[in-house]
Amino acid sequence: MKPYRRYSEGEKRALLATVERAQEHSGQPLSWILSELGLTPSVYYDWLEREKAGNLADWVVVLRCSLAALPEEIEAVVAYAEVHHREGYRRLAWMMVDEDIVYLAPSTVYRILDRYDLLYRWKRPEPSLGRRVPEATYPDEVWHVDLMYLWVNGRWYFLVTVLDSYSRYIVHWELARSMLAQEIAEIAAVALEKVPGKRPRIVRDNGSQFVAKEWREVIRHFELEEIPMAG
């Protein structure tokens, strides 16, 4: 079972103070600050409410292992799996814990996915309904943005790579702490700033990060064309 950090009341107060100072002095958005500290927004706001009520006692995440999940939990699992349809049930279970969506044991997630025919590894691949990947004829004409999960030092990270289709050269890569749209958009912007004046066509999947406001702002700012591919 994946270990969970247990915070003392003093540690929680220190983290809340750190977030407040970072907001005042860094100019970074709250989502970025929380990601750097390894906190989810729901945990942060829960701590704020508990601090106001004078109740910052320790708590530990316990996965529910009951045979029957609640209807709202089933709905959340199905919706999450449909977006992350290439992931196995064990990884999905821990990803949902990391993102504070549901706290269900992998075996329970497996049963839900099996019931709704969402177990990707046993499904026959279907013909792609997305657009055809264009063939690049010169550097920086077509870029591919790819996201991959990596387990490093006891936690999941997200390897984000920007690959030039013509040369197969990795223009830029970063290990991200989350898959928040803002973080993915900032990584893409860093890659684009390395080639000023270039406007590559961006091949990407249909993940939720690529329909969010932060990603759309990067696309508009750099005047780019996107080529979404069906997962």
ABEGO torsion letter per residue (X at the ends): XBBBBBBBAAAAAAAAAAAAAAAAAAGBBAAAAAAAAGBBAAAAAAAAAAAAAGBABBBBBBBBABABBBAAAAAAAAAAAAABAABBAAAAAAAAAAAGABBBBAAAAAAAAAAAGABAAABBBBBBABBBBBBBABBGABBBBBBBBBBBGGBBBBBBBBBBAAAGBBABBBBBABABAAAAAAAAAAAAAABBGBBBBBBBBABAAAABAAAAAAAAAAGBBBBBBBX
